[in-house]
Amino acid sequence: MTEYGDPARPGVVPASPRTAGTMFAALYGGPAPQEGHGPDPGHDAYALFHQRSLAMGWHDDRSAGGDPGGTPGAPGLWAVNDAGWDHPLADPGAGLVSWFQAEAGAVAGDRPLPVQPFLRCAGDVTARAGTTSLTAVQVLVPVQGIDTAARPPYAIVPSAPTAGWFAGRGRRARTPVEVEINSGRDPSAPAVAQEFTDRLGRLDQEVFAPGAREGNGKGAAPAPPFDDSFWNGPPLHGAVLHGELAEWSCEAVGWLAEVAAESAAGIGLRSPLLFTVTRAVQRK
């Protein structure tokens, strides 16, 4: 249920000249936001995500028609569709603490899908609500919104230049993680994972150091909190990688998801990709 009591009915927005498609983020961990946090319309998940998007200049309100006086809305990276602290389709044992849905605007040929700022915004909102520890970050990426024909030679991997933000992080910040790439009914996941690791190896990046890879299989990723018809589900085809992330943050996961999306588009995938990063359990 949403904060306003209506059943959550997310719907995928197909790519168009003005949009890249639907992004959906699900964050898992604990403790969950306190009961009673959501009823105040000024402090629910949707309102907080909308306000954070506005504050960072990421919200695209052109679809809203601007203000009542007729002023055109401002362009941005996405338009907020919905959000919540819980979801009726979530696995009760998965530990979902928040979810966010937005319509990504169309991106220029030399720019990545805005997954990194989208997850940063989701993480900021979740932290503001009181969640202190995330165990997994899951994001549905609209690969169909990537126009590979528009990629100039210098921007085959448009997310590459932002890897420098994570450089120089100490060993203590590095975190073992499990990465699951799922292509739904499309059997391309192993090929996407191979292209993903190949691209990471060619980039000058310290964000993710890949380790063992399972060509096919199911990892620790929770089932997504939406119906199969929302994307290309069910999640039948997955590939799992293990490795170290430069830091455990939504931004770092977002950077990886951007590279995964670009890898998927590069091999011809034209449907949404489900990307999940789970923090590995530290054994003493």
HELIX and SHEET records of a PDB file:
HELIX    1   1 ALA A   45  ALA A   55  1                                  11    
HELIX    2   2 ARG A   62  ALA A   64  5                                   3    
HELIX    3   3 VAL A  115  ARG A  128  1                                  14    
HELIX    4   4 VAL A  143  GLY A  145  5                                   3    
HELIX    5   5 THR A  148  ALA A  150  5                                   3    
HELIX    6   6 PRO A  153  ALA A  155  5                                   3    
HELIX    7   7 ALA A  160  PHE A  166  5                                   7    
HELIX    8   8 ARG A  171  ALA A  173  5                                   3    
HELIX    9   9 ALA A  189  ARG A  202  1                                  14    
HELIX   10  10 ASP A  228  PHE A  230  5                                   3    
HELIX   11  11 CYS A  250  GLY A  266  1                                  17    
SHEET    1   A 8 TRP A  78  GLY A  84  0                                        
SHEET    2   A 8 LEU A  96  GLY A 105 -1                                        
SHEET    3   A 8 THR A  19  GLY A  30 -1                                        
SHEET    4   A 8 SER A 133  VAL A 141 -1                                        
SHEET    5   A 8 LEU A 273  ARG A 279 -1                                        
SHEET    6   A 8 THR A 175  ASN A 182 -1                                        
SHEET    7   A 8 GLY A 238  LEU A 245 -1                                        
SHEET    8   A 8 PHE A 208  GLU A 214 -1                                        
END                                                                             
